[in-house]
Amino acid sequence: MGDVLTKAIAKGVRAYASVTTDTVNEAITRHKLSPLAAAALGRTMTGALLLAANLKNKEAVTLKIAGDGVLGKITADATPEGYVRGFLENPAANLPLKSDGKLAVGAGVGRGFLFLTRFTGLKEPVTGSAELISGEIAEDITNYLFVSEQTPSSVGLGVLVDTDGAAKAAGGFFLQTLPDIDDEILNIVEENIKKLPPVSTLISEGKSAEDILKLLLNGAPDFEMLTKTDVSFRCKCSRERIEEVLISTGEKELKSLIADGRAEVVCHFCGEKYEFNKDDLEMLLRVTEKAKKWKEEHGI
């Protein structure tokens, strides 16, 4: 059916749910992720998508999980159009399973901080942070929203990794209470969350994002299903952007690469490789030299 993010509202509450299985598998393939890394990056990417869902088009969020565990820093970018990309420092990192047979994501992340940057219509992006409380990512996002943004919320994230290393099921939900919610509705929603099986279990059983929202908001008055957005792994890198990066390194670095005869640049976010031969690099050097001459002529 493909990955999707679905929105819903009820009296005093709004909720989003997403299925991201294909998207996480794209990340697993691109970055050659271990099961532990797949679970951690998959949760982070799904969390970023859910946090971006209430933004306007052309806006974005960057979610960074900066822990001291074996996985290293984890980063995901997401947009309200349903595009997400992400990477982590140590994609091959792994740890023994926990006593309950689950992946040790919390230990793999370790202690540290969560950083959330929102790129909105403001001149400068806005970044908030909070200390990691478990490293399990969903709990850390929930804590961040309460501590840093004073917005009572509940976030659930899950990635079920199969024996072949692929994601069998991945997804998550985001539920936020509004200021006008009354105690009766709040109790209904809280009970629904307590009863909800793990998100990855629901998705592995064939439940859709819409099904998850129905379980979350069951019994809440004025329940209404809203929009659906297709979700996919998409990176903003391109050969043109990489050329700009190489030009920005300056004449000295370009001449060094020309002496080597080639250059290969790999995008951190998607693993895409860009090859530049000697002729390509000499062309970039000419562009750099022309730009330098122009600036000198205009006193810049």
ChimeraX attribute file (.defattr): number of C-alpha atoms within 10 A of each C-alpha:
attribute: neighborCount
match mode: 1-to-1
recipient: residues
	/A:1	6
	/A:2	11
	/A:3	21
	/A:4	22
	/A:5	27
	/A:6	24
	/A:7	24
	/A:8	20
	/A:9	20
	/A:10	20
	/A:11	18
	/A:12	17
	/A:13	23
	/A:14	19
	/A:15	25
	/A:16	29
	/A:17	31
	/A:18	32
	/A:19	30
	/A:20	31
	/A:21	28
	/A:22	22
	/A:23	25
	/A:24	31
	/A:25	23
	/A:26	19
	/A:27	24
	/A:28	23
	/A:29	14
	/A:30	14
	/A:31	22
	/A:32	16
	/A:33	24
	/A:34	19
	/A:35	26
	/A:36	28
	/A:37	30
	/A:38	30
	/A:39	24
	/A:40	30
	/A:41	30
	/A:42	30
	/A:43	26
	/A:44	29
	/A:45	31
	/A:46	33
	/A:47	27
	/A:48	28
	/A:49	34
	/A:50	29
	/A:51	25
	/A:52	26
	/A:53	23
	/A:54	14
	/A:55	16
	/A:56	13
	/A:57	12
	/A:58	11
	/A:59	16
	/A:60	25
	/A:61	26
	/A:62	23
	/A:63	26
	/A:64	23
	/A:65	29
	/A:66	22
	/A:67	22
	/A:68	16
	/A:69	18
	/A:70	20
	/A:71	25
	/A:72	19
	/A:73	20
	/A:74	23
	/A:75	23
	/A:76	25
	/A:77	27
	/A:78	30
	/A:79	25
	/A:80	23
	/A:81	20
	/A:82	21
	/A:83	22
	/A:84	27
	/A:85	28
	/A:86	27
	/A:87	29
	/A:88	25
	/A:89	14
	/A:90	17
	/A:91	22
	/A:92	16
	/A:93	18
	/A:94	18
	/A:95	16
	/A:96	10
	/A:97	12
	/A:98	11
	/A:99	8
	/A:100	7
	/A:101	8
	/A:102	12
	/A:103	22
	/A:104	20
	/A:105	27
	/A:106	18
	/A:107	18
	/A:108	22
	/A:109	26
	/A:110	21
	/A:111	18
	/A:112	17
	/A:113	19
	/A:114	24
	/A:115	18
	/A:116	24
	/A:117	16
	/A:118	21
	/A:119	19
	/A:120	16
	/A:121	10
	/A:122	8
	/A:123	7
	/A:124	9
	/A:125	12
	/A:126	12
	/A:127	13
	/A:128	14
	/A:129	19
	/A:130	19
	/A:131	19
	/A:132	24
	/A:133	19
	/A:134	17
	/A:135	27
	/A:136	22
	/A:137	25
	/A:138	22
	/A:139	16
	/A:140	20
	/A:141	30
	/A:142	20
	/A:143	24
	/A:144	25
	/A:145	21
	/A:146	15
	/A:147	15
	/A:148	13
	/A:149	12
	/A:150	10
	/A:151	16
	/A:152	16
	/A:153	19
	/A:154	20
	/A:155	24
	/A:156	23
	/A:157	27
	/A:158	29
	/A:159	31
	/A:160	25
	/A:161	22
	/A:162	11
	/A:163	9
	/A:164	8
	/A:165	17
	/A:166	21
	/A:167	26
	/A:168	19
	/A:169	24
	/A:170	29
	/A:171	34
	/A:172	28
	/A:173	27
	/A:174	25
	/A:175	25
	/A:176	18
	/A:177	20
	/A:178	16
	/A:179	10
	/A:180	9
	/A:181	13
	/A:182	12
	/A:183	9
	/A:184	9
	/A:185	19
	/A:186	17
	/A:187	12
	/A:188	15
	/A:189	21
	/A:190	14
	/A:191	14
	/A:192	18
	/A:193	17
	/A:194	9
	/A:195	11
	/A:196	15
	/A:197	12
	/A:198	15
	/A:199	25
	/A:200	24
	/A:201	18
	/A:202	19
	/A:203	25
	/A:204	16
	/A:205	10
	/A:206	11
	/A:207	14
	/A:208	21
	/A:209	25
	/A:210	21
	/A:211	14
	/A:212	24
	/A:213	25
	/A:214	18
	/A:215	15
	/A:216	25
	/A:217	27
	/A:218	15
	/A:219	14
	/A:220	21
	/A:221	13
	/A:222	12
	/A:223	17
	/A:224	15
	/A:225	16
	/A:226	12
	/A:227	9
	/A:228	17
	/A:229	16
	/A:230	15
	/A:231	25
	/A:232	22
	/A:233	20
	/A:234	18
	/A:235	18
	/A:236	12
	/A:237	14
	/A:238	13
	/A:239	14
	/A:240	9
	/A:241	11
	/A:242	15
	/A:243	16
	/A:244	13
	/A:245	12
	/A:246	20
	/A:247	20
	/A:248	13
	/A:249	11
	/A:250	15
	/A:251	18
	/A:252	10
	/A:253	14
	/A:254	20
	/A:255	15
	/A:256	12
	/A:257	19
	/A:258	19
	/A:259	11
	/A:260	11
	/A:261	15
	/A:262	15
	/A:263	16
	/A:264	10
	/A:265	16
	/A:266	13
	/A:267	15
	/A:268	17
	/A:269	21
	/A:270	20
	/A:271	17
	/A:272	15
	/A:273	12
	/A:274	14
	/A:275	11
	/A:276	17
	/A:277	14
	/A:278	16
	/A:279	12
	/A:280	15
	/A:281	23
	/A:282	17
	/A:283	11
	/A:284	20
	/A:285	21
	/A:286	13
	/A:287	14
	/A:288	20
	/A:289	15
	/A:290	12
	/A:291	13
	/A:292	14
	/A:293	13
	/A:294	12
	/A:295	11
	/A:296	10
	/A:297	9
	/A:298	7
	/A:299	7
	/A:300	8
